[in-house]
């Protein structure tokens, strides 16, 4: 693994070997000369590249019993947010990229996603179960500001009255309040907003290109004021880093208008272990061993866990303490309120390109 001087604003500082490739590649002088010709300085941090791709489908079945949704769709692969703990990093290897800097700096843009979604909703066999947007990378990551694929997909979902659950940590979702508000009135949308910490210094290190905490709380307020149901994901909970903030996060997000909270424990599968521990060693060297042992204590002595039914919440005394704290937070701040059910009865199968009258 090669390592450059620490790059501010990026989570990963290395490119681990892609486990699907037998060889690793290092840039030679000819490649550096090419970068100069293209206007890139190889001595400087590489800018984010957006590559247009055209998959054959966009709605994917979710086989994990831990997720609670049968379908998901991801308009982008890779994510510029730079969260060093992100489980989606490993999926970048399927595309021939590393889970490290490649994941943040090479983002695949699925330009045909809205059309593929409409094709799925038109199928006679389609049963309008809620779809996650997204189940992998953030659908409101910085690329969305330019490409607006998520907004186009929301328009399709609204047209067909298809229920959707949006997962994000970006305040850019406020841009689409004009779509989310009528969808919420029809029972078609839930939003899960990630709030991992209230410590802005920690946020800027842990999730370097995401919305500031103040902006996330304002986003919850705006959504709630417009009737859009919001739950907050404290995800991931990282022992020794943010695990002590659960009650304060719950209090703040409830005051902002959130209707529920949920959580996951951090798990560092595959290349995430060295990536995240490298991040910890740089930012919190004095806490490295405490954090490492705390994570291991929630996964049977390992940094990772892939076992369904256990991997998301962990096991052992540390995981149990987190579970009990979440239960206490729900009892104290969320008693008597919950997320409303989805409306699956409003679904309309509309011929492509046909406009409906009297709306």
N, C-alpha and C positions, 0 to 999 in steps of 0.2 A: 504494500500500500504506500502510495506517495502522499506527501503532506506538504502543503504550501503554508506560507505565513497566514496567521489567523485572519479570516475574512469576516469583517463586521457585517451584520445583516443577513448572514447565512447560518443555518443550523448545523449542517454537516460540513466537516472540514477535510473529508477524505472520500475516496471512491473505492469501497471494498470490492473485491473480486466478485464478478457476477457468477453465481453458483451454477448457472447453466452454460457457462463458457469455459473451455479448457485453457484458454490463454488470456493474458491481460495485455493491454496496449498502453504504451507511453509515447507522448508526442516527441518526434525527432525534430532536428533543425529544419527540415523541409516543411514540416507542419507549422512550426513557429513562423517561418517565412510566409507561409500561406495566410496565417492569421494577420500578419502585418499588412499583407496586400488587401485583405478584406476589411481593414480598418480596426482590427482588434489588437490590443496590446497583450501578448501572452503573459506578461509580467503582472497584469492587473486582473482582478476578479472577473470571470467571464459573465457577460450579460445573459439574461434569460433568453433562450431560443424558443420560439413557438413553431411547432411542426404540424401542419394540417394532415390529418389522417381520415380515412373514410371506412369505418367498420361496416359490417353487414347487418348488425343488430345493435340495439342500445339498451333494451330492457332485459335484464339478466335475472335469472332465478337465484334466490339466496337459499342455500342448503343448510345454513347454520341454525340450530335451534336456539342459539343465544341471542339472535338479532331481533326476532319478533316481527319481521317483515318478510314477505315471500318474494318481493321483487325490488331491484335497485337499478339505477342508471347513473352513469358518470360521464358528463360532457367533456371532462378533461382527465388526462392521465399524467401524473406528476403534479407537483404543487409548489408554488413559490413561497408559501408561508414559512417554510423552513423549520417546522417543528421536529426536533431531533428524535423524539419518541414515536413518531407517526408509524403505525402499523402498515400503512399503504406503501411505504417505501419499498418493501420487499416485492410488491407487484410490478415495480418498474423493471425488474430483471426479466420478466416475461417478454418485454419489448426490446431487449438487448442492451439496456442501460444499467448503470449501477444504482444502488439504493441510496447512495450518498449525495454528492454534489449534483450528479446527473438528475436525480429526482427533483431537485429544486430549480435546476438551470436548463432543463430540456423538458418542456411541457407539450404534450400531444393534444391537439385541439380537434375535437370530433365535429367538424362543420356540418355534417349531414345528420346530426343527432335529432333535431326537431322533426325532420321528415321521417326518420326511422321510427320515432315515437308515434307519429300519426299512423303509420302503417300498422304498428302493433295494436293500437286502439281500434282500428277498423276491422280487425280480424273477428269473424263471428264467434270464434272460440275464446275471445278475451273475456275474462271475468274481472270486473273492476276492483280488484284488491288494491289497497294503498301501495304506492311505489315510493321507495326512498330516493331522494335527490340530495346528496349522493351517498352511496354506501362506502365509497373508497376515498377519493380526494374531494376537496371542498369545491362545491359548485359556484361559490362566490369568491374564489381566489382572484388575485389581481388580473389574470387573463380575461376574466369575465367583463371587466370594465371596457376592454377593447372589442371582444368578439360577441358578447351578449347572447351566447347560446342558451344559457339558463333562462333568460327572459323569454326567448323565443319558445322554449319548451313549456314554460308556464302558460303562455298564450294557448298552446295546443291543449294542455291539461285543462285549462279553463273552458275552452270551446267544447271539449268532450265531457266536461263535468267529472273528471277523473281525480280521485283522492290522491294526495301526495304529502309526504313528510319530508321537510327540508332540514338538512343538517349543515350548520355552518358556524364559523367563528368570525365572520367578516361583517362589518357594518354596511357593506354594499347592498345587502338585502333590502335596506330602506328605500333604495331606488325603485323597487318593484311594489311599493305599497299600494299603487293604483290597481294592481292585479290581485295582490294578496287579500285586500279588504273584501271585495265581492266574493272571492273564493271562500274566505272564512265565513261570510254570511250564509253560504250554501253548504257549510260543513265539509269543505273539500281540502283543507290544509291545516297541518300542524307544523310548527317550527321548533327545532331543537337547537338552541344556541349554546355553544361551548364557552364556559367560564372556568378556567383552570386555576386562576389565582386573582386576588385583588391587589397584589403587589406589582406595580407597574414596572419596576426594575426587573423583577423575575420574569414578567410577561415578555419584556423586550429581549430577553436572553433566550427564554424557552420557546417562544413563538414569534420570532423576530419580524416577520412581515405580515402580521395580523393586526386587526383593529385594537386600539388601546382599550383598556378596561373601561374607562369612562365612556367611550363610544359604544361599547357592548351594552352597558347598562342603559344608555340612551336608546339604543336599538330595541331593547326589551320594552322600554316605556312606550316607544312609538307603536310597536306592533300591538301591545296590549291595549293602548288607547284606541286603536282601530279595529279591535275585536279579533285580532289574530292570536290564537292560543299558542303560548310559548312555554316550553319546558326547558330547563337548563341542564346541560350535561357537565358534571364535574369530571372531566375525562381528559387524561387519566389522572387518578390519584397516585401520587408518587411519594412513598414513605421517605421522611426526612427532608422533603422539599416543599410540598404543598398540602400534605395530609392534615396538618394542624389547622387549615383554613376552612374546613367544611362548614362549620356553623356560621362563620362570618360571611362566607359566600352565599349560603342559604338565606341569611337575613337580608343581604343586599339585593339579591335577585328577586326575592319575594316583594320587597319594597318597590322594586321597579315594575312589577306586574307579572312575573312568572307564575305559572299555575302548578308546576311540579318540578322536581329535581330527580336526576338519576346519576349514576356514576359507573366508571370502569376502573379497574386497577391497571397500572402500567404493566406491560409484558414485552419483553425484548427478544422476540423471535428472530432467528437467522442472523442477518447482519446488523440488526438494531442494537445488539449487545455492545459490540465495540464502538459503534457510532455514538450511542448515548453516553457510554462511560467516558469516551473521549471528550464529549461536551461537558460532562460533570467535572472531569479533571481540569479543564480549562477555567470554568466559571466558579466552581466550588471545590477546590482541591482539598480543603480542610474537612469537607463532608463526604468525600468520595466513598470511603469505606462504609460509612453509616448508611448512605443511600443505597449502595450496592447490596449490603447485607439486608437492608429493609425490603428491597425488592425480592431478593432470594427467599426471604422469610414468608412471602405471600405465595410462592410458587414451588413449595416443596424443596427448597434449597437451590433452585435454578433461577436464572434470569428470565426464562421463557416457559410457556405452557400452551399447548395446542388442544388440550382436552375439552371437548364440548361440555357445557354445564359447569365448568370450573374456571376456565381460562379468563373470563371477563371480570370475575369478582375475586378470584384468588382463594386461598385457604390458609389456615393457621391463625394464631392469636392476633397478628397484625391485621390481617384481612377481616377478621371478626370484629375488631375494634372499629375499623372503618365502616363496616356494615351497620354496627350499632349506632355509630354517630350519625350516619345517614338517616336511620330510622328515627332518632331523636330529633333531627332537623325537620324531617317531614311532620312529625307530631307537633312540634313547636310552631312552625311557620306555615305549614300547608294543610292543616287540619280542615276538612270539609270542602276542599276544592280539588279539582282534578282536570285533566285534559278531556274535552268533549269527544264523543265518538265520531268517527268518520261517517259521512253520508254516502253510502254506496248505491243508493236507490236513484240518485239524480243522473247517473251516467247516460250519455247520449252517444249513440253510434252514428256519426254524421258522415255522409259521402264526402270524399275529399273535394275541397274547393267550393262546397255548397254553403251558402249563407242561410241562416234561419231568420224567419220573419217574426215580428211581434215580440221582440225582446227588449 
